[in-house]
Amino acid sequence: MMDVKQAAKLASEYFSGLYADQGVSNVQLEEVELTEDGKYWLITLSYPVQSEAGAIFLRRQYKIFKIDTETGEVLSMKIRKVD
């Protein structure tokens, strides 16, 4: 079974590959969770989002990745709402 460090690295690499042409930087690991059945890692990453005015970073966007613990396959990426 894949450990949490491997899962976080996979999520980060997957995110970087998808957003490579968008210049996203300062990606941070926010949360990790193993599902109760042990089948999936849920990894939350965040990155800064620019204001409409330009270069001021006002908030962070969060993405949650579901990763199969046996195969390492990223099964989904969803927006994570944070209040």
C-alpha positions in Angstrom: 0.0 0.0 0.0 1.2 3.5 -0.9 2.1 5.7 2.1 1.0 9.3 2.6 4.2 10.8 1.3 3.9 9.0 -2.0 0.3 10.0 -2.3 1.0 13.6 -1.7 3.8 13.5 -4.2 1.5 12.0 -6.8 -1.2 14.6 -6.2 1.4 17.4 -6.6 2.8 15.9 -9.8 -0.6 15.4 -11.2 -1.6 19.0 -10.4 1.6 20.4 -11.8 1.0 18.5 -15.1 -2.5 19.8 -15.5 -1.7 23.4 -14.7 1.8 23.6 -16.2 0.8 26.1 -18.9 -1.1 28.3 -16.4 1.9 29.4 -14.3 0.5 28.3 -11.0 3.0 28.4 -8.2 3.2 28.3 -4.4 1.3 25.0 -4.3 0.9 23.9 -0.7 -0.1 20.6 0.9 -3.1 21.3 3.2 -4.8 18.0 4.2 -4.3 14.3 4.0 -6.8 11.6 4.8 -7.0 7.9 4.4 -10.6 6.7 3.8 -12.0 4.4 6.5 -11.8 1.4 4.2 -8.2 2.2 3.4 -8.7 2.2 -0.4 -8.1 5.8 -1.1 -6.0 8.8 -0.1 -7.7 12.1 -0.1 -5.1 14.8 -0.6 -5.9 18.5 -0.5 -3.6 21.0 -2.2 -4.0 24.8 -2.4 -2.6 27.6 -4.6 -3.0 31.4 -4.6 -5.6 33.0 -6.8 -5.0 36.5 -8.1 -7.6 39.2 -7.7 -9.2 40.6 -10.8 -7.1 43.7 -10.3 -3.9 41.9 -11.0 -1.0 40.8 -8.9 -2.5 40.9 -5.4 -3.2 37.4 -4.0 -6.4 37.6 -2.0 -7.3 34.0 -1.4 -6.3 30.4 -2.0 -8.1 27.8 -4.2 -8.2 24.3 -2.9 -8.3 21.0 -4.9 -8.8 17.6 -3.4 -7.4 14.5 -5.1 -8.7 10.9 -4.7 -5.8 8.4 -5.2 -6.1 4.6 -5.2 -3.8 3.3 -2.4 -2.9 0.2 -4.4 -2.3 1.5 -7.9 -1.4 5.1 -7.3 -4.0 6.2 -9.9 -5.5 9.6 -9.5 -9.2 8.9 -9.7 -10.5 12.4 -9.3 -9.7 16.1 -8.7 -12.4 18.3 -7.2 -12.8 21.8 -5.9 -12.6 21.8 -2.1 -14.8 24.5 -0.5 -13.3 26.1 2.6 -15.4 28.5 4.7 
